[in-house]
Amino acid sequence: MGTFIGRTEETKTLLNALDTKDAEMIAVIGRRRVGKTFFIQSVYQKHIQFEMTGSQDTPVKEQLENFADQLLKYSKSKIATATPKNWPAAFRQLTSFLETKKTKQKKVLFFDELPWLASHKSRFLSAFGYFWNTWASRQNIVVVICGSAASWMIEKVVNNKGGLHNRITRLISLSPFTLAETKKFLVSRKVSLSSYQTIQLYMAMGGIPHYLKEIEPGKSAAQNIDKTCFTKNGLLKDEFSNLYPSLFDKATNHISIIRALATKWKGLSRKEIVSISKLPDGGSVTKYLNELNQSGFISSYLPYGKTKKNTLYRLTDEYSLFYLKFIEGKRKQSWTNLSQLQTWKSWSGYAFENTCLKHSQQIKNALGISGVYSQESSFVYKGNEHSNGFQIDLLIDRQDNSINLCEMKFYESGFIIDKAYAKTLRERTAQFKMQTKTRKNVFLTFISTYGIKPNIHSIGLVHQDITMDALFKQI
């Protein structure tokens, strides 16, 4: 099956399901290419008695033919299985087959890409619900259902109001690799890169195992990005055009939101998204935002001291942002050249902030406050005629009467705070205290690649100095 990296808690969840006395139905959700199938097959490879994968945009008749092929494979019969007329008949065949399997261990059934199996008017979900309620739920069995369209899985299965209502016993949301897992994965494939270069890769493609498989040993981050994103047959050159249509109906609307969010890295309100995307303002926009959020492409943030109506949305899928900024519409470009431009510096600053936000627990560990209850948020000050506006992208509000204001800098060497920047930081801190009227201790915290170089401007100003190495710690 290959090398298995990370997924410790998720693996425990799957293994624990084998030890219970009850039938289990486990839903595994996660972004496309995140490694859901590999994860399930790796953990359950000795226990799977039947596996079926849905095919995109495939007629029900063909899906049923695929089912018959799989049943033939797992039954090891020399006689071809008759193709069932419909899904209720298919599950009757499956029941008959499973009843012949005498084993004390739990049987595992795996239905992959469920949204493609349960297409409109297919009757798959109702047949599956009947199969579970009348037979499977009384057996020594684990049924695993999986799908990349996380929003569909949550709406149609996890929150099902029909025959599958409250039938899910465990829900696993599989996230992309952390930086620690990414580095471990690359090392397992004989790829040896510095932390700085690993972060560069991460900022371009995220912790997506399927993308990281493209990284070749003996090449720098820039060379690998060139090969994967800018060559004619590079995996990520056209991945964007397949990514969203494979997950969502009417994907053009989701893509419109993604494109809108790519125009302002610091985040947009719902009203701003509607304005930029030109989508009709209504319940559908909320639905699209929820679907993108649940599928891991965007994130929502509540600015400090604000109510839910002030929620900001950010594009946090690394590849989508990288594609829209550097790949789309660019011909015969090379990353080696692009990475020398000012646009790269702007992008790398935001992308590093994005990486830090996804590793906030590692930052808290480095600060020695992992045991202190805290809430992470952003802070937005729009300014007035007397003072400039600013935004703090990571603010850690702690229960021990303290707040960390985090500055994040991606720099190729130690970062130097000069007199002008020190003045800006003091003014921001003072303005934050004034606007929020907080009585808590406020600590200015720097998170950067190689740390800051102490000088007369940083001493007494910066309270904590965290380097990128902290982001690579395994939690």
N, C-alpha and C positions, 0 to 999 in steps of 0.2 A: 504493500500500500504506500510505501514511501515514508519519509520522516514526518512524525507528528509533533507539532510545536504548540505549546501553550494549551489553552482551553481546559485548564485544570478543574475549575468549578463545574463547567458544563459537562465534562467527562464524568465527574462524580454523580451528576444528576442522572445521566443515562445509565450508569452502572447500578445506582441505587434502585432504579426502576426494575432491574432484573431480580432483585432480592425481595420485593414485596409480594404479598399473597394475593394482591388484587390485580386485575387487568389494568393496563396503563395506556393512555393515549397521550403522546408527547408531540407538541407542535414546535418545530424549529424554524425560526424566521431569521432573515438577515439579507443584507444587500447582495445583489448579483455579484458573483465571482469571489465571495468572501470565504468560500470553502465549506459550505454546509454539507454537501454530499460527501466529500472526503472525510469530514469529521464523523458523520454518522457511520459511514462504512468502516472507518478505522476502529471505532469503539465496538461496533456490533458485528464485525465481519464474521465471527464464528457462530453468530446466533440468528442471522437473517435467513428466514425460510421462504420469503417471497419479496421481490422488489420490483417496483413498476415506476417508470419515469414518464411524465407527460411530455408531449411534443407541442411546440408552439404553432398556433394557427393550423391545427390538424383536425380533419373531420372525425366525428365520433367513431365511424366505422373503422377508420385506420387505427385509432387509439385502441379499439377493442381487438383488432388483429394483433397489435403489439402486446396486449394483455395475454392473448392466447399463446403467443411465442414465449413470453416469460413464464407462463404456467407450465409449458412444455419443458422449458429449461430447468425449472426447480423440481418438477416431478421426475425428471430423468427418464421419462417415458419414451419409448421408441415409436409410439403412435401419436400422431399430431393431435393436438387439442382442438376441438371444434370451436370456431370463433363464436362467442356469445352474441345474441341479437341486440342486447342492451346491457347497461350496467347492473341492473338487478340480477340478470342471468349470470353475468360475470362473477358477482360476489357469491352466488350459489355454487358456481364451479370452484371458487376459491375455498369456500367452506368445506366442500366435499374433499378437496385435496388436503387441507390442513387437518381434517379429522383422521386422515391416514397416518399422520406424523405422530408417532408415539415417542415422547421424550419428557423427562422430568424437568428439563430446563425450560425457561420461558421461550416461546417462539416470538421472533421479531418480524413484523411486517413493515416494509418501508415504501411509502408512496411519495415520490419525489416530484417536484414541480406541480404540486396539486392544482394551482390555478389554471394550468393548461389542461389538466384532466377534466376539471369541473367547468368546462366552457358552457356558454349560454345554451340552455335547452338540452344539455347532455344527460341530465338526471343523475349525474355522478354523486353529488352531495347527498341527495335523498336516499340513494341506494347504499351509499357508504354509511349513512346514519342508521339505516335499518339493519345493515350487517353488524354494526357495533352494538346496537341496542338489543337485538334478538339473539346474537350468538357470541361475538368477540368479547363483550363485556363480562361474560361468565367463564371465560377461558383463562388459562395460564399464558397470557399473551401481552406483548408490547406492540402497539401500533404507532409508528412514527410517521408524521406527515410534515412535509417541508415545502417551502416556497419562497422565491425571491421577492415576490410582490407582498411585502410585509403588511401593507395596509389591507390588501385583499384577505390575507390570512387572518388578520385580526377581526375584520368586519364579518367575513363569511364563516369562519370556523371558531375562533376564540370567543367571539360575541354572538355566535349563531343563536337565533331565536327558535329554530325548529328542532329537528331530531338530534342535533349535536349540541343543544343547549347545555352548558355546564359539564360537558363530557371531557374536556381537556384536563388532564391531571397534572401535567407539567408543561411549562412554556419556557423555551430557551431562545434567547435573542443573541445571535452570534455576531460579535463585533469584529471589525478589522483588527489586525495585529497592532499591538502597542509598539513603541520603538524598541523596547527590550525584545519582544517576540520577533520583530522584523530582523533585528541583528542576528538573533539566534537562528532564524530561518535561513538567512543569507549564508551564515557560517556553515550550516548543514549542507549547503550546496556549493561549498568550497569558495564562497565569495568573501573576500577579506577587504573591508572598507573601514576607514576611520569613522568616528561618530559624526563628524562634520559632513562627510560625504553621504553617510547613511541618512542623515536628516535631509540632505538635498534630494535624495531619491524619494523619501517619504513625503516631502512637500509637493512632489510632482505626481505621485501615483498612490499615496496613502499606504496603509498597511493591508493591501489586498493581495492575498497569496497568489492568485492567478496572474496578476501583473508582475509580482516580484519574481516569479519563475523565469521571467525573461532576462533577468540580470545575469550577465556572464562574468565568470572569474577573470581576473587579469585586466579588466577594463575599469576606468574611472567612472564616477557617477555621471559626469558629462557625456562620456562615450556611450554609456548604457542608455541614457535618456535620448541621445541622438538616434541610436539604433531602434529603440522601442517606439519613439514618438514621431520621428521625422523621416525615416526611410520608407520607401514605397510599400513594403510589406510589414512594417512595424505593427505590432499588436494594437498599440494605442493610437495609431494615426487616425483611425476611423471608428474606434470603439464608441465614441460619444453618440454616433448616429444609430447604434444598435442598443445602447444601454437603456434608455428610457422607454422606447417602444416595446421592449421585451418585458417591461414591468407594468406598464399602465395602458389602459384604454384611453384614447384621446390624449396621447402623450405630448402632442404639440402644445397643449395648455401647460403641462408640467415643465416642458422645455422653455416656454415663455417666461415662467417664473424663475427658472434657473438663470436664464440670460439676464433678467432684470436684476437679480441679486449679484450677478457678476459685475455689474456696473458700479456698485458701491460696496467695497469690501467690509466696511464697518457695520453694515447691516441696514435693512430697510423696514419700515413699518408696513402693516398690511395696506394702508392707504397708498403709500409710495409704490408698493409692488403693483397695485391695480393701475396706478397712473402710468408707470413705465412699461408694463407688459401689455397694456391696452385690453386686458381681459374685462368682461362685464363684472361689475361689482355685485356680488351675490354670494349665496351659500356655497356655490361651486368652488370659489377661490379658497374658502376655508377648508373645503374637502381636499383640494389639491395640496394645500400647505400641510395639512395633517398627513397626507399620503407620503409626501416628500420627507417630512420629519420622521415618520415611523420607519421609512425605508433607509434612513441614515444619510440622506444627501444634504439636508439643511438642518440647522439647529435654531431653536428659539431662545431668546435671552430676555430676561426682565431687568431693565436698568434699575440700579439701586434707588430705593425710595419711590418707585413708580408702581402703578397698578397694572393689571393684566392688559388693559386696553393700550398700554404703551409698549407692548411686546415688540422686540426687534427680531427679524429673521436674518440669518447669515448663511451664505453658501459655504458649507464646511466639507464638501466632498472634494478632496484635493485634485483628483484627476479632472473633474468637470471644470474647475477654475483654471487649471493649467491649460486644458484644451482650448477654452474660450479665449484665454489671454495670448497663447503662443502658437497653438497648432492650427486652429481653424483659419482657412484662407491664406496660410503662409505656404509658399512654394519654394522648394529647394533651399530651405533654411537649415541651419545647423544650430544645435543648442550651444555649441562652443562659441558661436558668434552672438547669438541672442543673449547669452548670459553675461555679456559685456555691456549691455545697454542699460540705461537708466530705468527702463521699464522692469528689468529683472530685479533691480534693487528694491523698487516699490513692491513688486510681487513677493519677493523673498521675505520682506518685512512682515507683510500680512500673513503669508503662509506659515512663517515661524510662530506668529501669534496664535494661529489656528492650531498648530501642533501643541503649543503650550496649554491652550484651553482644553485640549483632549487629554492632557497629562496633568490635570490639576491635582490629582491625588499624589502624584510623585512630587509635585512642588510643595504640597503640604507636608509630606514626609521630610523633605529637605529642610523645611522651616522648623521641624520638630513639633508640629501641631496636628499630627495625624489623629491624635486622640481627642482633640478639641472639636466640639460641634461647630460647624461653620457653614456659611452659604456663599457660593460664588455668583457674582453678577458683574455687570458692567456699569459704568457711570457716564452719563452724557450731560455736558453743560453747553448750552447753545451760545452763551456769551451775550454781551450787550455793547452799547457804545463806549463803555469804559474798559471792557476786558474781552479778550479773545475766547472763543469757545474751545472746548477740548473734549476728548473722550478717553476714558480709562477702560481698557478692554477686559481686564481681569482684576476684580476687587474681591478680596476674601474677608468677609464679615464674620468675626469670631465671637464665640460666646464668652471668651475670657477678656472681654472689654477691649478688644483690639481689632484693628483693620489693617490689612496689607494692601497697599496700592502697588500693583505690579507693572513695571515697565519691561517690555520684551524687545530684545535687539538681536537680529541675525547679522553677525559681523565676522569677517574672515580672520580677525585677530582680537586681542584684548580691546575692549571698547573704552574710549577716552571721553570723559565728560568735560567739556570746555566751559568757560565762564558763562557764555550765553545760554547753553543748555541747562546748566545748573540753576540759573535764574528762572528759566521756564519751569523747571521741576518744583522749585520753591513756590512759585506763584500758583501752580496747579494744586499743590498740596494745601496751600492757604485758601484757595478758592473752594476746594472740596470741603474743607472744614466749615467755611462760611456758609456755603449753600446747603449743606446737610445739617448744620448745627450739631454735629456729632460731638459727644464728650469722650469718645473712645480714644485710646492711643492710636495714632496713625503712623504706620511704618512704611517707608518707601523701599520697595523690594525690586531688585534688578534680576532679570532672568536673561542670560545671553549665552552665546556659543562658548566663548572662552573667558567670560568674566570681565569685570571692569579693571582698568589699570588705575590703582589708587593715586590720587593727586590732591592738591589743595581744594579742588572743587568738589570732589566726591567724599572726602573725609568729613564725617559729621552730617552728611546729607543722605547717603545710602545706608540703610540699616542692615539689609541682607543682600548678599551677592551670590546668586546661584548660577552655575554653569550648566551647559547642555548635558553633562554626564549624569546629573540628577534625573533627567528625563528618561534615561535608559535603565533606571532601577526597576526591577520586577516587583510588583505589588503582590 
